[in-house]
Structures are given as C-alpha cells and as structure tokens.
C-alpha cells in the first residue's frame, strides 16, 4: 500500500482516531515566494503593491489566503500524507482566514482528527474529518476543516470491471 507521495504507507484509516493530533512543524513565510504566488494567482493590491499596502490599514503587504493554505498543505503532505495510505479528499467543510499573514511570520502548523467512519460505498476506504490550524504566537491565523479518504488496513480496493 502506497502513501500519498508513493512511499510505503504506515498510517491507515484505523490509525486516524478522533482526538489524535499531529504536529506538522513550523514554516517561516518567505516574502519573495509570497509575492510571486500573489502575482501569479491572487494579484490584489494588498498582496502585490508594497506602496499601496503600506499606506493602507494593513501597513504593508499581506499574504494571499490561498498562499497560506498552500503552506498548510505542504506541511500536511510532508508530515502526514507522505506516511498515510491516503486516497483523495471529498473537500473542505470550513476555511477561515483569521488574521493577516506577513513575510517573516513563523507559523506553527497542527492537525487534529475530529471524526472517522468507514465508507458504506467503498469498503476498502474510510472517511476521516480533520481540522488544521496555523498559529502565529499561539494566535490562529488559519483554520480549516476537511475530509480525507484513507485506505483501511488490509482491505483491497475493488477492481474495475470485476
């Protein structure tokens, strides 16, 4: 069974029990990368125009919320999906940007399993509900709740056309 990155999986649906927590490390926001992301995907003035942003209520450039989510995703892949028998995700249930993120911020990333249930339609899978947070000085700057599908230990996927 392969993980989300192709390595041998060691975390399965059965391991992702409610209350389990993962420390996903910390990331320091790189200003050059933050602006390059915004220029390509979210070119709003408070993400890309330092002069205008400096004169605004923000007092300087702030990161695109989607850039911040991408930092979370990288930490999730590196610390969980790289080890987990992950299938896919049916999507987000909540996404909240709670405070502005800036270049140089050090963000601590955490994940908690909220719920799990076996799939009725695909017996080799289970659905896990997860909540992720990113914190700057113990203040949440990002919170998201989402579901993931994970392989059940020892269960073989159904073969198409069988």
URWO-V934657 format. One record per residue. N is the residue number from 1. RES is the residue in one small letter. PSI is psi in radians with two decimals (* if undefined). Layout:
n/res/psi
N/RES/PSI
N/RES/PSI
//
This chain:
n/res/psi
1/x/2.29
2/x/2.63
3/x/-3.13
4/x/-0.34
5/x/0.07
6/x/-0.17
7/x/2.94
8/x/2.27
9/x/2.49
10/x/-0.26
11/x/2.23
12/x/3.01
13/x/-0.80
14/x/-0.40
15/x/-0.27
16/x/1.24
17/x/2.58
18/x/2.35
19/x/-0.31
20/x/2.38
21/x/2.59
22/x/2.31
23/x/2.03
24/x/0.30
25/x/-2.81
26/x/2.66
27/x/2.44
28/x/2.24
29/x/2.11
30/x/2.06
31/x/-0.69
32/x/-0.79
33/x/-0.72
34/x/-0.82
35/x/-0.70
36/x/-0.72
37/x/-0.85
38/x/-0.73
39/x/-0.63
40/x/-0.72
41/x/-0.37
42/x/1.11
43/x/0.91
44/x/2.59
45/x/-0.64
46/x/-0.09
47/x/-0.43
48/x/-0.34
49/x/1.70
50/x/-0.67
51/x/-0.86
52/x/-0.74
53/x/-0.64
54/x/-0.56
55/x/-0.08
56/x/3.13
57/x/-0.33
58/x/-0.44
59/x/0.17
60/x/3.10
61/x/2.49
62/x/2.64
63/x/2.55
64/x/2.43
65/x/-0.58
66/x/-0.51
67/x/-0.77
68/x/-0.74
69/x/-0.66
70/x/-0.58
71/x/-0.70
72/x/-0.81
73/x/-0.73
74/x/-0.75
75/x/-0.69
76/x/-0.78
77/x/-0.84
78/x/-0.64
79/x/-0.29
80/x/-1.07
81/x/-0.48
82/x/-0.30
83/x/-0.19
84/x/2.57
85/x/1.19
86/x/2.52
87/x/-1.51
88/x/-3.02
89/x/2.29
90/x/-0.06
91/x/3.11
92/x/2.55
93/x/-0.49
94/x/2.45
95/x/2.05
96/x/2.23
97/x/2.00
98/x/-0.29
99/x/2.64
100/x/2.50
101/x/2.42
102/x/2.82
103/x/2.39
104/x/-0.25
105/x/2.44
106/x/2.05
107/x/2.19
108/x/2.38
109/x/2.26
110/x/2.70
111/x/2.45
112/x/2.42
113/x/2.15
114/x/-0.66
115/x/2.77
116/x/2.57
117/x/2.47
118/x/2.63
119/x/2.33
120/x/-0.57
121/x/-0.56
122/x/1.61
123/x/-0.27
124/x/-0.07
125/x/2.81
126/x/2.68
127/x/2.28
128/x/2.27
129/x/2.23
130/x/2.62
131/x/2.20
132/x/2.60
133/x/2.65
134/x/2.33
135/x/2.48
136/x/2.05
137/x/0.79
138/x/0.12
139/x/2.24
140/x/2.27
141/x/-0.37
142/x/2.41
143/x/2.32
144/x/2.54
145/x/2.30
146/x/2.95
147/x/2.60
148/x/2.62
149/x/2.32
150/x/2.52
151/x/2.50
152/x/2.47
153/x/2.20
154/x/-0.07
155/x/2.26
156/x/2.40
157/x/2.65
158/x/2.49
159/x/2.23
160/x/2.35
161/x/0.03
162/x/*
//
